[in-house]
Amino acid sequence: MNGLLSFADPPADDAMTAAAANVPVAVAAPSGDDAWCQRVAASERARVQESGFDAATLDRMTVRSYQQCRTLSASK
C-alpha cells in the first residue's frame, strides 16, 4: 500500500526508462483553468515541502499535481 501512496519513482531497468523517455507527452491547450491549476500545484508543493523531500522530488510532485489538475479540468 505504501508504494501506491508514494511519490517516489519505482525502480526501473534501463530499457524501460529509455522507452518511457521517447513517448510523446500530450500538452493540453491553455484555458481558464490554467491559473487555477498552477495555484493548486503551488499549494501542494508548499504543503509537502515540510515533509523534507529533496528539490528534484518536489519538482516532480509539483508537475504531477499540475498535470493531474489539467487532466481533471479537461474531463469536465
C-alpha positions in Angstrom: 0.0 0.0 0.0 2.9 2.4 0.7 4.1 2.0 -2.8 0.7 3.2 -4.1 0.7 6.3 -2.0 4.3 7.2 -2.6 5.6 9.9 -5.0 8.9 8.0 -5.2 9.7 6.6 -8.6 9.6 2.8 -8.8 12.8 1.1 -9.7 13.0 0.6 -13.5 15.5 -1.1 -15.8 17.4 0.9 -18.4 15.3 -0.4 -21.3 12.1 0.7 -19.7 13.5 4.1 -18.8 14.7 4.7 -22.4 11.3 3.6 -23.8 9.5 6.0 -21.5 11.7 8.9 -22.4 10.7 8.5 -26.1 7.0 8.6 -25.5 5.5 11.9 -26.7 3.6 13.8 -24.0 0.3 15.5 -24.9 0.1 19.0 -23.7 -3.4 20.4 -23.0 -4.2 23.8 -24.6 -4.2 26.7 -22.1 -7.6 27.6 -20.7 -9.1 29.5 -17.8 -8.3 26.6 -15.5 -4.6 27.0 -16.1 -4.1 29.7 -13.4 -6.2 27.7 -11.0 -4.1 24.5 -11.7 -0.9 26.5 -11.1 -2.3 27.6 -7.7 -3.3 24.0 -6.9 0.2 22.8 -7.7 1.9 25.6 -5.8 -0.3 24.8 -2.8 0.5 21.1 -2.9 4.2 21.9 -3.2 4.0 24.2 -0.1 2.1 21.5 1.8 4.6 18.7 1.1 7.7 20.9 1.4 7.5 20.4 5.1 8.0 16.6 4.6 11.7 17.1 3.8 11.7 15.9 0.2 14.6 16.9 -2.0 14.2 19.6 -4.7 14.0 17.2 -7.6 11.3 15.2 -5.9 9.3 18.4 -5.1 9.6 19.4 -8.7 8.3 16.1 -10.0 5.4 16.2 -7.5 4.5 19.8 -8.5 4.5 18.8 -12.2 2.3 15.8 -11.5 -0.1 17.8 -9.4 -0.4 20.4 -12.2 -0.9 17.7 -14.9 -3.5 15.9 -12.8 -5.4 19.1 -12.3 -5.3 19.9 -16.0 -6.5 16.4 -16.9 -9.4 16.6 -14.4 -10.3 20.1 -15.7 -10.3 18.8 -19.3 -12.6 16.0 -18.4 -15.4 18.2 -17.2 
